[in-house]
């Protein structure tokens, strides 16, 4: 229990005072940011004129609190060299194909074929993909274009997994059985911080965050459509599994604030209503340089789980 | 099988069907059995506060109530009926199982929205009751009040009620949830006590703040969260969106209500709106897909207007082409910098025309 409240206490007990102070400092920043922001939201009645910075501050603060907690646990339990290391450079081409199961009490769809690939070309990473309903007329198509601003790229290796990308994308969703569709245009900054860059006791773990904006267009068959906005924010913690010269991969748990996915946003018993996004847990493992698998879970207003095979054509040991 | 395993194993405490229990509670409202007597209010449009051998007390949550009352061996010759939160001009008609009228003595009531009667009844007999104003089936224009979100301002709600009483043409108020801060019995009782100063009845659904007490006493005091009734040829529907979603069973009910109202005005009320006019804030449904599903359904069902609470301000906009109003001005912490504050809406409906005219009435 003390470790849940005072992050870094695990490292303190293990005699790693520097790491303990670092985690405690970031926990304090997180709690301070969350406290000020939640107070601001309450005082302003979540005014439309001030809600954006307060929402970002609250999400960032709570996310930092979660990351420092998990990092403290990881640093104490992980072997000295960490649970693994990042790949020195991302693949130029990767294909993903699998099955996605969705349980949503309000929609009839359950099984989807999920397929996509990512390709690095001309300094840009293109990532088209789709989820096709196998038992209902629900379809999602997406295309994302990302430019890496910092970090390793194909042909430019780095020891650290830290990276910064700017990503633009469009997602088209059609729910034909319920006579509506949804298109989202988005722009966001995606970052990964290799926590080993901060402190060697945290080597093998990373924090992820994303911040952006989406404009959404809702269509209804035979009716006028609507437009709305969405704050895009992701915060998570992950660990590398294994080394790139053997079976390797990574696992991460992420809070994603968006509610326009198949998972939607979480619902809570009692007074809280409507403000939260969903949780994701993803594990990726490569058994050979070319072949791997990805297992994922999402929990929001729906529960999803997916298993995909990963293939990197041309990958060499 | 796969679904059951996944759900049981991984998310036993999950909240995917969070409003399901409330839909089940809805189905029980308006039914009671005690001292060999049995009552059932049609469509659950009222909550039974008391039923014993000699008396029945009902909290009305609609302008017109129909009920069946079956009396047992222990019923007295004179059976007492008390209906609270009724229209002041509502009249009672009672018939026995042969269609013969029952002698009714109207007793004096303490407030305008209370109706007290003594019925001359027989033991082991069955009666049909109907309490409604004479003009319930009229097609004349009428006014009603729309409001929401009193919450922590319960101690000064009298100001709002006094302002509502000034609208002498208004027939009733439609409240879109968050009567109280935590939905505790003491708070709900205080709200009903304060309602005694109102000159008209206030019909309501629940908001997320009514979920603060896990026993959900709201249902005992006010009745259903999702229900539908007609007045002057206009359909009024409450949907329970207090958990930022609507239960699957309520969607089934809604489809039936939409079917019933295709040729008449239909106004829909709920607490949490499907979409927040300021989407980044998302004081709205927890799933954008569900928001779109509901709005598509309402639009195709030719709903004329939607009214919401939850956001403590006033917004007039459209969703799926349907005029939409958020009025959360009952007194809860107001949205700052918008210059709105405490307010309610006065809505005039002409059943001969689609839609209605809406004006904002400021309290402060």
Interface residues (C-beta under 8 A of the other chain):
Chain A: X42 X43 X44 X45 X46 X47 X48 X49 X50 X51 X52 X55 X101 X103 X104 X105 X106 X107 X110 X173 X175 X178 X179 X180 X181 X182 X213 X216 X218 X220 X221 X222 X223 X224 X225 X226 X228 X229 X230 X231 X259 X260 X262 X264 X265 X266 X267 X268 X269 X270 X271 X272 X273 X274 X275 X276 X297 X299 X300 X301 X302 X303 X305
Chain B: X2 X3 X6 X7 X10 X11 X14 X15 X16 X17 X18 X20 X182 X208 X209 X211 X212 X214 X242 X243 X244 X245 X246 X248 X251 X272 X275 X276 X277 X278 X279 X280 X281 X282 X283 X284 X285 X286 X287 X288 X289 X290 X291 X292 X293 X295 X296 X297 X299 X300 X310 X311 X312 X313 X318 X319 X320 X321 X333 X334 X335 X336 X337 X338
